[in-house]
Amino acid sequence: MKTVAIVGASGYVGGELLRLLLMHPEVEVKVATSQQHAGEYVFKAHPNLKGFTSMRFSMDTPEEAASKVDIVFMAVPHGSSIEHVPEMSEMGVKIVDMSADFRFRNQADYPVWYGWEHPAPDLLQKFVYGMPELHRKELKSARFISVPGCIASSSIYSIAPLAKAGFLDGVVVIDAKIGSSGSGNKPSMATHFSERYNSVRIYSPSGHRHIGEIEQELSIISGTKVKVTMSAHSINMVRGILTTSSVFVEREPKIQNIWNAYRTMYGEEPFVRFIMDPSGVYKYPDPKLVVGSNFIDLGFAIDRHVKRIVAIGSIDNLIKGAAGNAIQSMNIMEGFDEKEGLMMSPMRLV
Ligand SMILES: NC(=O)c1ccc[n+]([C@@H]2O[C@H](COP(=O)([O-])OP(=O)(O)OC[C@H]3O[C@@H](n4cnc5c(N)ncnc54)[C@H](OP(=O)(O)O)[C@@H]3O)[C@@H](O)[C@H]2O)c1
């Protein structure tokens, strides 16, 4: 049994980490920190957990939390992890970071995508990108894990097989649609119900921060320098992401070769499903089909008119896009069954 702490446990990702880890047979949640809710029962911030735990939030600093457990999950905003992780990394504790602070291998990517110089560049090489299906081998010997961004996860999962099989002949163009929980629990005018409801808002037509990590991972997989562009939209949904990516090819691809690329990479993966149904309502991935689960649903289509492969992915941003990938990665790091605590069917949102 391993003991864990969740720092930033009052947030949306912290809440999902709590929900899943409280049911995990190999771990004990010992500390859940919150500055705003310190001393309150966990179910005050996460009413869905009433009856599942009598824990209260603590106001431990991340370093104090780290001194009490085997593994710390950092579920705090970008720029906040970096203030604590360098000291925590010397304490012997294992760290799973949900923020972007350790996702890049190359320190030069931080000024480009986040606008700041990385203050602890030596640590970047010690973190493993927490995408189990692509980094399983490195995760087995990891001590520090950096969990991918949510839109990055859906994009990379859906394009990676095409990158590996050499299909990426030009710039990859991603269209992303995301629900409101993607921006966390801190309210703003932009997330106010009256402003967000009934709206399809293109909040990032270009230059989205996740492009950097998508390029990083697709370049590693393909062995070439991959260029990506993306437009991201917030849509009328609380949870879920749909990414529709255009991969342009020089020669018209054969459908069998594309299938082979996906099957070779994901044929045995427990959390990858293919949604390619010739009939019915759900012919392709739809976030509605994955909510509440750790699945990534994938599909593709061929656009012969302009020699384009359309790669489709959908996830629950808070699970396969955050807490689920974090726990799956931890399971691998600790030598647990990779599926432990994660094999639940999605909700049927009807
Ligand atoms: N939401 C998603 O879909 C998603 C997906 C993938 C990754 N992530 C990443 O996961 C992390 C958490 O995201 P979230 O959506 O759960 O955010 P959130 O709902 O805003 O929660 C973050 C929590 O961190 C604490 N916090 C806020 N500002 C802080 C600061 N400056 N220093 C220390 N703690 C602070 C807050 O708790 P107290 O003030 O009570 O301590 C808050 O509840 C972020 O890095 C985010 O980018 C999010």
The ligand as an ORCA input file, in Angstrom:
! r2SCAN-3c Opt
* xyz 0 1
  N      -9.270     21.056    -16.063
  C      -8.736     20.236    -16.968
  O      -9.432     19.714    -17.874
  C      -7.262     19.887    -16.918
  C      -6.787     18.869    -17.754
  C      -5.414     18.557    -17.741
  C      -4.563     19.249    -16.886
  N      -5.049     20.239    -16.101
  C      -4.115     20.929    -15.207
  O      -4.331     20.448    -13.869
  C      -4.081     21.502    -12.945
  C      -5.337     21.711    -12.105
  O      -6.388     22.095    -12.964
  P      -7.889     22.278    -12.465
  O      -8.726     22.368    -13.679
  O      -8.220     21.280    -11.417
  O      -7.793     23.728    -11.803
  P      -8.706     24.341    -10.655
  O     -10.069     23.723    -10.711
  O      -8.598     25.818    -10.782
  O      -8.021     23.848     -9.296
  C      -6.720     24.190     -8.931
  C      -6.621     24.185     -7.414
  O      -5.309     24.623     -7.075
  C      -5.370     25.558     -5.987
  N      -4.696     26.795     -6.428
  C      -5.194     27.787     -7.184
  N      -4.260     28.725     -7.409
  C      -3.160     28.304     -6.783
  C      -1.857     28.828     -6.641
  N      -1.498     29.966     -7.229
  N      -0.947     28.122     -5.936
  C      -1.293     26.961     -5.349
  N      -2.528     26.407     -5.453
  C      -3.440     27.076     -6.169
  C      -6.820     25.839     -5.675
  O      -7.131     25.258     -4.428
  P      -6.990     26.045     -3.048
  O      -6.903     27.523     -3.337
  O      -8.201     25.693     -2.277
  O      -5.733     25.505     -2.428
  C      -7.608     25.155     -6.774
  O      -8.746     24.470     -6.299
  C      -3.688     22.731    -13.780
  O      -2.318     22.824    -13.888
  C      -4.319     22.413    -15.132
  O      -3.696     23.075    -16.193
  C      -6.380     20.566    -16.080
*
